[in-house]
Amino acid sequence: MAKRKKANYKIDGMNYEAQHWCFKNNYRIYPVVVKDGFNIHIDVGHKHYEIGQLLKEADLYQEIWNLYQTIYNKNKDAKSN
């Protein structure tokens, strides 16, 4: 059986501080497979949000990192660390 080729995607701007802040403040961002690609879901505590934009696998992980950064920039001063 042939081995499956692992996909390598270039992701710009991986801010681990923003990701850590989001995890610490109960933000969970994850992909969900739909018929024609992927959607991104965001959970904040018991609230659930779905990003309606349909994404390809190549763009998915970059968009998740962009969301971590956006959420961090909007809320880092409003909530305590």
N, C-alpha and C positions, 0 to 999 in steps of 0.2 A: 504494500500500500504506500502511495506517495505521501510525503510529508507536506502538510499545509504550510504555505509561505506566510510568515508573520508580517503583518502590515506595520510599516514604520511611518509615523506621521510627525511632521515638524510642528512643534507647538511653541509659539512665541509668547513670552511674558508670563511664565509660570511663577506666580507670586505665592509662595508657600505660607507667608504670613497672612495673606488674605484668606487662603483656604483654611488655615488653622482658626482664624477668627470666625469664619462662617460655621465651622464644625462646633466650636466652643459656644456659639450663640444659636445652636439648634437649626441651622440651615443645612439641608441635604439637597444636593443637585445631582440628578442622575438621568441617564437616557432610557427611553422606552421605545421598543421596536413597534412600528406601525407598518401598514401595508407597503407604502412606497419609500420608507426611509426610517428616520428617527425623530421623535419629539423629546424635548427636555422637560422634566418635571422638577418642581422645587417644593420641598416640604419645609415649613417653618413651624416648629412645634406641632400643633394639630391642624394647621392650615395647609392646604394643598393648592398649588398653582401649576398650570400647564402652559408652556410656551407653545403657541400654535404654529410656529414656524417649522416646516418640514426640512430636515437636514440630511445630508449625505454622511456616510461614515467618516469620510476624510475631513469634514468640517466640524464634526460633532465635538471632539475633545477640545479643540480651540475655543469653541463657543462656551463650553462649560467653564474653562479657565477665565474667559472674559466675564462671565457672570459672577464668578467668585470676586474678581477685581471690582466690578461695578457695585456689587452689594457692599463690599468692604469700604469703598470710597464714600458711598452714601451714608453709611451707618456707623463708621468707626468712632466718630465723635459723639454720636447720640447715645450709644450704649456703653456701659463700662466694659473694660477688658477683663 
